[in-house]
């Protein structure tokens, strides 16, 4: 997909991976609309990208339900939608409060599913577009201390792989980004000296299974994947065997469905 002049929406764009992704899309010539709830940080990212921003609280169902429409009012159309907003856990599952679990399940799974549901019909109407789901290596392999987060990311990954089968041949593509630990404030919290999962993380680190990826690497490879139409981003490369094992069932399903033509996709109206 040519990115010069493309119209891109990035959720969770005020910091970390989202801010870096917004900046890299802008460097590629895209017109970027960043979405987050922290106005000052979002405005700073917009200044760096020369793009626009939209303040929205994605824990509010009403704001989620109207977000794609609001973005379309700003941009006219959407070529790329990046579902990046999310939160993590950093404690044993039974120690996480119910309210925190509900918030995580909403932001890390329900919100990207609903936003994908809202933006894909627009892309189908235009016959082109790409949705990027920011997942994690935790969606591929289990990590103690990230149990609810891992479950949500695994669900998002499998949701996207299933949707990919439905959209085959439609002109609308999907990219799942699954990085390992990334050098952000989120990882600093997970890897704090007193973290509950500290003993497990120390073992992973001794085995060289815990390389921390620079945020710019994730952003650069995400933008490159969109430009090239790649379905998956896996960083770092040492995690590739885990990805291939986890993706084997999907590869079998895709092979099984070779030559099968599903009915034409006709989105339902929510009116």
N, C-alpha and C positions, 0 to 999 in steps of 0.2 A: 504494500500500500504506500503510495507517495504521501509523505508527511508535510511537505511544504504547502502551507495553507490549510491543512487538515484541522478540523475542529475537535478538540479533545477535552473530555471532562475527567478530572482526577478527584476522587473522594479522599478524605484524610490528607489533604494537600498542605497542611500547615507545618508539617515537620517530618523528619525521618524519611522513610522510603517514598512517601507521597510527595513531599517537597522536591526530592531529588528527581523523581519521575517527571514531575511537572517541568522542572528546569531542563531536563534532557529533551523532552518533547519540544519545548520552546526553541532550544538550540537547533533542532531539526527543521524549524520553520513553521511549527504548528501554532495555532491560536488556542491557548490553554485557558480553561475555566476551572479554577481550583475551588473545591468545596470542603469546608470544615466548620467547626463551631467556634473556634478561637479567632476572633476578628483581627487582632493586632498581628499575630503570627501569619495569618493568611494574607493580610495586606502586604507584609514584607515579602512573602513569596511572589505575590503578584507583581511587585516592583521589580524583583529580580528577573522574572520571566517576561515582563512586558505584557502580561495577560490580564485576565479578569478574575474576580472572586465572587463567591456566593456563600454567605454565612447560613449554615443549616445544622440543626441538631438531629443526627440520625437515630438518636434514642427516642425521638418523638415520631410515632406512626404517621401523624398527619404530614409532617415535613418529608418523610420518606415517600409517602404516596403522591406528593406533588413535585418532587425534586426533578424528575426527568422533564416534566412540562415546563418548570421554571428555567431549566437549562436550555431547552429548545427556544424559549422566548428570548433568551440572551444570544444564542448562537445561530438560530435559524435551522440548523441541522447538526447532527452529531456523527462524526466519523469513527471516533474511538471513545469508549467508555472504560475507565479504570476503576474497578471496585477495590480500593485499597484500605479504606477506613476499618479499624478493628481494634480490639483490646486483647490482653492476655491474662492468664492466671500465673501466679508464682508461688503457689502453696499446694499442700496436699489437697486432693479433691474434697475430702470430708470436712476440711477446714474453711472452704470457700463458702461465703454466705449465699443464701438462695437468691437474694437480689443481685449479687454479682454474677451468678450463673445465668440468670435471666438476661441481664444486660449483655453478657458475652454472647449468649446464643442468638440474641437479636442482632448485634452489630456484626458478628463474624459469620453468621449463616443466613438468618432471615433477611437482613437488609440487602446483601448482595443478590440473593435470589429474587427479591421483589424488584430491585432496581434493574436487574437483567430482564425480568418479565416486562418491565415498562419500556426499556430502551430497544429491545430486539424487534418489536413490531415496527417501530420507526425505521430501523435499519432494513428490515425485510421490504418495506414499502419502497425504499430507495435502491434495493438490490445490492447493498454493500455496507460494510461496517465491521467493527471488531470490538469484542468485549474482553477485557483483561481482568482475570481474577487473581488477586494477590493471596496465594496460599502459603504453604510453609513445608519444610521437610517434616515438621510435626504432623502434617496431614498424610504422610507416607509411613513413618515409623513412630512407635510410641515413645513418649518422653515423660518420665515422672515429674510431677510438678506443673505440667502443662496439659493435664488430662482433658479438661473441658475444651481448651483451645485446640488440642490435637483432634478431638472429636469433631469440632466445628469445621476445621480446615479439611479433614478427610471427607466430611459431607460435602463441602463446597467443591472439592476436587471431583468427586464422583458425580455430583450434580452436573458439573460442566462437561465431563466426558460423555454423559448420557445426552445432554442437550446437543453436543457436537454431532451425534448420530442423527438427531432430528433435523438439524440445520444443514446437513450435507447437501452441497450443490445450490444453496440459496444465495451465496455471495456474502453471507454473514459468518465471520470467523470468531473463534474463541482461543484465547491463550491463557494457560495456567502457569503462574510464576511460583516456583517452590524453592525459595532460598533456604540455606541453613541459617545459623545465627548471623545476624546483621548488626553492624556497629551502630546501634541506635540506643536511645534512652530505654526502650523496651528491654533490650538484651541486658543492659546494665542492671535493671531491676531483677531479671531472672537470675543473673549471675552474681548477685550481691554476695559479699562474704558470709552473711548469715542466712542465705537462701535455704529453704527446706530441702531442695533437691541438690544442694551443694555436693554431697558425697558422690552422687551419680554423675554430676557434671565433671568432677575431678577425675573419675574413671574414664569418661569419654575423652577428656583432654589428654590423659596419658596415652591413650590409644590413637591420638591424632584424629579423633572423630568429631572434633568441635572447632574447626577453623571458623573464625569470625570474618565475614565477607564485608568489604567496604560498601557503604550504601550506594556510592556512585557506580559500582560494578553491577549491582542489581538493576539500577535505573537504566544504565547504558544497554544492558542485555535485554531489558524489557522493551525499550524503544526499538532496538534492532529486530527483535522478534516480531513486533507489529509491522515494521517496514517489510520484512521478508515473509510475513504470513505464517510464522512458525507457531505450532500449537502448544509448545511447552518451553519453559525456561527452567533449567536445573543448575543451580550453583550452590556450592562449588562442585567441580567435576568428580571429586572423590565419593560423592553420594550417588553417582550414577547407578551402581549396582542395586541400591535400595529402590531407586525409581523404577528401574527395569523390572524388578521382581513385582513391585506393587502394580505396575501397569500391564503385566502379562495377561490377566483376565480380560482387560479391555481390548488388548490386541487380538485375543481369541474371538471375542464378540465381533470386532470389526471384520475379521476374516470370515466369520460365519455369515455375516450380513452382506458380503460382497455380491454385488449385482441386484440386491433387494432395493426396490424403489418404494419409499414411504409416500403416503398421500401428500399432496401439496399443503404446505403450512398456511392456514388461514387464521390469523390471530382473532381472538374474541374481543369484542368491544366491551370496555368496562362502564360505558355510559349507562 
